[in-house]
Amino acid sequence: MAYVIAEPCVDVMDRACVDECPVDCIYVGERSLYIHPDECVDCGACEPVCPVEAIYYEEDLPERWQIYLEDNARFFTETLATRSAPLGSPGGAAKVGDVGADTALVTSLPRPEPAPGS
């Protein structure tokens, strides 16, 4: 079991969870964050610090966001648009840095409209 980051994180990416994670298993994509299911130790430290309530324990993930369970795992197992190989299990997000790519699901989501006057 692992924690999952769902749609409310897309285009927000506050990163408070990254700072709170004791095992460095939250990776930074272009528009979303992703929790590595094999590196997460289920401590739950990330969940209460998320300002948009995007992090859920796998079994508590709301039905409307169930697709993010597989999507979070897919981030690590499939080739990403800007990478030549899957990310795999590198053993820590800090040494990888910002990945600069997202899964097809996140990429397909509409981007927010710019604020008036921006």
Buried (B, 14 or more C-beta within 10 A) or exposed (E): EBBBBBBBBBBBBBEEBBEBBEBBBBBBBBBBBBBBBEBBEEEEBBBEBBEBEBBBEBEEBEEEBEEBBBBBBBBBEEEBEEEEEEBEEBEBBEEBEEBEBBBEBBBEEEEEEEEEEE
